[in-house]
């Protein structure tokens, strides 16, 4: 017999797995961007510059 508590435990476990997966995906980005100051990091797109527009720095 399945219980609501069992479902809650499964959802909590799944939440933890997703959080670990996201952390493992983000860690390499920290290494790549680690030496830059926040002002030097430019987003790929912004409200003033739509995605796909070319801009030379």
Buried (B, 14 or more C-beta within 10 A) or exposed (E): EEEEEEEEEEEEEEEEEEEEEEEEEEEEEEEEEEEEEEEEEEEEEEEEEEEEEEEEE
